Amino acid sequence: DSLYSRNRSKKVELLARVYDHVEHRYVKGFRKLTAGWSDGVTFIPLAFTLLSSADPKKRLYEQGPELPANCPGTERRAEAILKTTDVVIKLLDQILEYTQSFNYVLFDSWFSWPNVIQEIKERKIDTICMLKDMPHIKYGYGDSYYRLSDLYAHLGNKTGDSDIIGSLQVDYYGIPARVVFVCNRNNKREWLALLSTDLSIPDEEII
């Protein structure tokens, strides 16, 4: 999910105010969402799209001349203003038309929403992703449902020198999954969490 800046432009079709997460400010441009294959070292792009904003208030210039309803330009315009989580699934479906030679779909916490992970699982593919501690997202453990920080409390105190704090098997909106907690290398007093819908692999491989 990369910034494509057009900060000097005024009348580029679907130009929008986009947040730059590197500079921590809004600029004019687009977001380039890319899905690719990786072995952990090499990244090969397989599908991408340029996104405007789903919020009309952030779009600075709307579409240009009228186009036929069934032409590629009309399809691109409609795709550019979709929510990012919807576009992620569209890119995955494009890739699946050509190959299924991959083990997992991996992504950062920006995309780790229940509907995204459910859509991927429906395609019989597993997910490994980072998680955010959000109060409205719950994880089933035992007889109750907990937010991520409350789930962490069930691990007890960390012992030993391992960076892996521990893991728990949870019910994630109807999907069996494992949540792995690790030490934050930038601050050992903090933790990070990852989720895997493949229960057969060890915590080390998930990390």
C-alpha positions as CSV (number, residue, x, y, z in Angstrom):
1,D,0.0,0.0,0.0
2,S,2.2,2.8,-1.3
3,L,1.7,6.5,-1.9
4,Y,1.6,7.7,-5.5
5,S,2.0,11.5,-5.1
6,R,0.6,14.0,-7.6
7,N,1.0,17.0,-5.3
8,R,1.3,19.6,-8.0
9,S,-1.8,18.4,-10.0
10,K,-5.2,20.0,-10.0
11,K,-7.4,18.2,-12.6
12,V,-6.2,14.6,-12.6
13,E,-9.2,12.3,-12.7
14,L,-10.2,11.2,-9.2
15,L,-7.3,13.1,-7.6
16,A,-7.7,12.8,-3.8
17,R,-6.2,13.8,-0.5
18,V,-4.2,10.8,0.6
19,Y,-2.4,10.3,4.0
20,D,1.3,9.8,3.7
21,H,2.2,7.4,6.5
22,V,6.0,8.2,6.1
23,E,5.7,12.0,6.3
24,H,2.5,11.9,8.5
25,R,0.6,14.4,6.4
26,Y,-1.9,14.6,3.7
27,V,-0.8,15.0,0.1
28,K,-2.6,15.1,-3.3
29,G,-2.4,11.8,-5.2
30,F,-3.4,8.2,-5.1
31,R,-2.6,5.0,-3.3
32,K,-1.0,2.1,-5.2
33,L,-2.2,-1.2,-3.8
34,T,0.0,-4.1,-5.0
35,A,-0.4,-7.8,-4.4
36,G,2.7,-9.9,-5.1
37,W,4.5,-13.2,-4.5
38,S,7.4,-13.4,-2.1
39,D,9.8,-16.0,-0.8
40,G,10.8,-13.7,2.1
41,V,13.6,-12.1,0.0
42,T,12.2,-11.3,-3.4
43,F,8.9,-9.6,-4.1
44,I,7.3,-10.1,-7.6
45,P,4.2,-7.9,-8.2
46,L,1.3,-9.8,-9.7
47,A,-1.6,-7.4,-9.6
48,F,-2.1,-3.7,-8.6
49,T,-4.6,-0.9,-8.7
50,L,-4.5,2.9,-8.1
51,L,-7.0,3.9,-5.5
52,S,-8.6,7.3,-5.0
53,S,-10.7,7.8,-1.9
54,A,-14.0,6.1,-0.9
55,D,-14.9,9.4,0.8
56,P,-16.3,11.9,-1.7
57,K,-15.2,14.8,0.6
58,K,-11.5,13.8,0.1
59,R,-11.7,13.6,-3.7
60,L,-10.5,16.8,-5.2
61,Y,-11.5,16.2,-8.9
62,E,-14.1,13.8,-10.1
63,Q,-14.2,11.8,-13.3
64,G,-13.4,13.3,-16.7
65,P,-15.4,12.7,-19.9
66,E,-18.2,10.2,-20.1
67,L,-17.3,6.6,-21.0
68,P,-19.3,3.6,-22.3
69,A,-20.6,1.6,-19.4
70,N,-18.8,-1.6,-20.4
71,C,-15.3,-0.2,-21.1
72,P,-12.2,-0.7,-19.0
73,G,-12.1,3.0,-18.0
74,T,-15.5,2.8,-16.3
75,E,-14.4,-0.3,-14.4
76,R,-11.2,1.4,-13.2
77,R,-13.2,4.4,-12.0
78,A,-15.5,2.2,-10.0
79,E,-12.6,0.2,-8.5
80,A,-10.7,3.4,-7.6
81,I,-13.3,4.5,-5.1
82,L,-13.9,1.1,-3.4
83,K,-12.9,0.4,0.2
84,T,-9.4,-1.0,0.4
85,T,-10.6,-4.2,2.0
86,D,-12.8,-4.9,-1.0
87,V,-10.0,-4.2,-3.4
88,V,-7.7,-6.7,-1.6
89,I,-10.2,-9.5,-2.4
90,K,-10.5,-8.3,-6.0
91,L,-6.7,-8.5,-6.5
92,L,-6.6,-11.9,-4.9
93,D,-9.3,-13.2,-7.3
94,Q,-7.3,-11.8,-10.2
95,I,-4.2,-13.7,-9.1
96,L,-6.2,-16.9,-8.5
97,E,-7.3,-16.9,-12.1
98,Y,-3.6,-17.6,-13.1
99,T,-2.0,-19.4,-10.2
100,Q,-2.5,-20.9,-6.7
101,S,1.2,-21.6,-6.2
102,F,1.5,-20.0,-2.8
103,N,0.9,-21.1,0.8
104,Y,-0.6,-18.1,2.5
105,V,-1.9,-14.6,2.0
106,L,0.2,-12.2,4.2
107,F,-0.5,-8.6,5.1
108,D,-0.1,-6.0,7.8
109,S,-2.6,-5.0,10.4
110,W,-4.2,-2.3,8.2
111,F,-6.0,-5.1,6.3
112,S,-6.6,-7.6,9.2
113,W,-10.4,-7.2,9.4
114,P,-12.7,-10.2,10.0
115,N,-14.5,-9.8,6.6
116,V,-11.1,-9.9,4.7
117,I,-9.9,-13.0,6.5
118,Q,-13.3,-14.7,6.1
119,E,-13.3,-14.0,2.4
120,I,-9.8,-15.4,2.0
121,K,-10.8,-18.5,4.0
122,E,-13.8,-19.1,1.8
123,R,-11.4,-19.4,-1.1
124,K,-9.7,-22.2,0.8
125,I,-6.5,-20.2,1.4
126,D,-4.9,-19.5,4.8
127,T,-3.9,-16.1,6.2
128,I,-1.0,-14.9,8.3
129,C,-1.2,-11.3,9.4
130,M,-0.4,-8.7,12.0
131,L,-3.2,-7.7,14.4
132,K,-4.3,-4.4,16.0
133,D,-5.8,-4.2,19.5
134,M,-9.2,-2.8,18.6
135,P,-12.0,-2.8,21.2
136,H,-14.8,-4.0,18.8
137,I,-12.9,-7.0,17.4
138,K,-13.2,-10.0,19.7
139,Y,-11.5,-13.4,19.9
140,G,-13.2,-16.5,21.2
141,Y,-11.2,-18.3,23.9
142,G,-12.7,-20.7,26.4
143,D,-16.3,-19.7,27.0
144,S,-15.9,-16.0,26.4
145,Y,-14.8,-13.4,23.8
146,Y,-12.0,-11.0,24.5
147,R,-10.3,-8.0,22.8
148,L,-6.7,-8.7,21.9
149,S,-5.2,-7.0,25.0
150,D,-7.5,-9.0,27.3
151,L,-6.6,-12.2,25.4
152,Y,-2.9,-11.4,26.1
153,A,-3.6,-11.5,29.8
154,H,-4.5,-15.2,29.6
155,L,-0.8,-16.0,28.8
156,G,0.4,-15.1,32.3
157,N,3.9,-13.8,32.9
158,K,6.6,-14.3,30.2
159,T,9.5,-16.5,31.3
160,G,12.8,-17.3,29.7
161,D,14.8,-15.5,27.1
162,S,12.6,-16.3,24.0
163,D,11.1,-13.4,22.1
164,I,8.0,-15.6,21.7
165,I,5.7,-14.8,24.6
166,G,3.1,-17.5,23.8
167,S,0.2,-18.4,21.6
168,L,-3.5,-19.3,22.0
169,Q,-6.0,-21.1,19.7
170,V,-9.0,-18.9,19.3
171,D,-12.3,-18.7,17.4
172,Y,-12.0,-15.8,15.0
173,Y,-15.6,-15.1,13.8
174,G,-16.2,-18.8,13.0
175,I,-12.6,-19.6,11.9
176,P,-10.3,-21.6,14.0
177,A,-7.0,-19.6,14.3
178,R,-3.9,-19.2,16.4
179,V,-2.8,-15.9,17.9
180,V,0.9,-15.6,18.6
181,F,2.3,-12.9,20.9
182,V,5.9,-11.8,20.5
183,C,8.1,-9.2,22.1
184,N,8.4,-5.9,20.3
185,R,12.1,-5.7,19.3
186,N,11.9,-1.9,19.6
187,N,10.5,-2.0,23.1
188,K,10.8,-5.2,25.0
189,R,8.1,-4.1,27.5
190,E,5.5,-4.1,24.6
191,W,4.1,-7.0,22.6
192,L,3.0,-7.6,19.0
193,A,0.4,-10.1,17.9
194,L,0.1,-12.2,14.7
195,L,-2.8,-14.4,13.5
196,S,-2.7,-17.6,11.4
197,T,-5.6,-19.5,10.1
198,D,-3.3,-22.5,9.5
199,L,-3.1,-24.4,12.9
200,S,-0.6,-27.0,11.6
201,I,2.5,-24.7,11.5
202,P,4.6,-23.8,14.5
203,D,4.8,-20.4,16.1
204,E,8.3,-19.8,14.7
205,E,7.1,-20.3,11.1
206,I,4.1,-17.9,11.6
207,I,6.6,-15.2,12.8
